Amino acid sequence: MLKVRLMGRTRDIKWYRKMMDRNRKLEVVEHSELFPLYGSDHLYRAFFWFNPI
């Protein structure tokens, strides 16, 4: 299992999620909600868990 922490704007994280859903070599097991980064009003972080296929 692979755990990835992604940081960026909400649209960037949503784009990444779409791209990983389309990837046939990785299965998205779970993803977290968006958490705001401290000290920033437009940056967020999210966690993704993958299994290789």
Sine and cosine of phi, psi and omega as CSV:
sin_phi,cos_phi,sin_psi,cos_psi,sin_omega,cos_omega
0.00,0.00,0.60,-0.80,-0.03,-1.00
-0.86,-0.52,0.75,-0.66,0.04,-1.00
-0.91,-0.42,0.77,-0.64,-0.05,-1.00
-0.83,-0.57,0.73,-0.69,0.14,-0.99
-0.96,-0.26,0.84,-0.54,-0.03,-1.00
-0.92,-0.39,0.71,-0.70,0.03,-1.00
-0.82,-0.58,0.67,-0.74,0.02,-1.00
0.26,-0.96,-0.25,-0.97,0.04,-1.00
-0.97,0.24,0.31,-0.95,-0.05,-1.00
-0.86,0.51,-0.66,0.75,-0.02,-1.00
-0.92,0.39,-0.55,0.83,0.04,-1.00
-0.92,0.40,-0.67,0.74,-0.01,-1.00
-0.93,0.37,-0.64,0.77,0.05,-1.00
-0.91,0.42,-0.62,0.78,0.05,-1.00
-0.89,0.45,-0.69,0.72,0.01,-1.00
-0.88,0.48,-0.67,0.74,0.01,-1.00
-0.88,0.47,-0.68,0.73,0.04,-1.00
-0.88,0.48,-0.68,0.74,-0.01,-1.00
-0.91,0.41,-0.63,0.78,0.01,-1.00
-0.95,0.30,-0.51,0.86,0.08,-1.00
-0.91,0.41,-0.53,0.85,0.00,-1.00
-0.99,0.14,-0.31,0.95,-0.05,-1.00
-0.94,0.34,0.81,-0.59,-0.04,-1.00
-1.00,0.06,-0.17,0.99,-0.02,-1.00
-1.00,-0.05,-0.22,0.98,0.01,-1.00
-0.79,-0.62,0.62,-0.79,0.08,-1.00
-0.94,-0.33,0.83,-0.56,0.04,-1.00
-0.98,0.22,0.92,-0.39,-0.02,-1.00
-0.99,0.14,-0.72,0.70,-0.08,-1.00
-0.36,-0.93,0.41,-0.91,0.13,-0.99
-0.59,-0.81,0.49,-0.87,-0.04,-1.00
-1.00,-0.04,0.13,-0.99,0.12,-0.99
-0.97,0.23,0.15,-0.99,0.02,-1.00
-0.99,0.16,0.76,-0.65,0.04,-1.00
-0.93,-0.38,0.76,-0.65,0.04,-1.00
-0.93,0.36,0.62,-0.78,0.08,-1.00
-0.98,0.18,0.63,-0.78,0.01,-1.00
-0.93,0.37,0.71,-0.70,0.03,-1.00
1.00,0.06,0.06,1.00,0.00,-1.00
-0.67,-0.74,0.63,-0.77,0.00,-1.00
-0.98,-0.20,-0.05,1.00,-0.01,-1.00
-0.78,-0.62,0.01,1.00,0.03,-1.00
-0.95,-0.31,0.62,-0.78,-0.04,-1.00
-0.74,-0.67,0.20,-0.98,0.11,-0.99
-0.72,-0.69,0.46,-0.89,0.04,-1.00
-0.54,-0.84,0.43,-0.90,0.01,-1.00
-0.92,-0.40,0.62,-0.79,0.03,-1.00
-0.78,-0.63,0.64,-0.77,0.08,-1.00
-0.89,-0.46,0.77,-0.64,-0.06,-1.00
-0.82,-0.57,0.46,-0.89,0.20,-0.98
-0.85,-0.53,0.74,-0.67,0.09,-1.00
-0.95,0.31,0.57,-0.82,0.02,-1.00
-0.98,-0.21,0.00,0.00,0.00,0.00
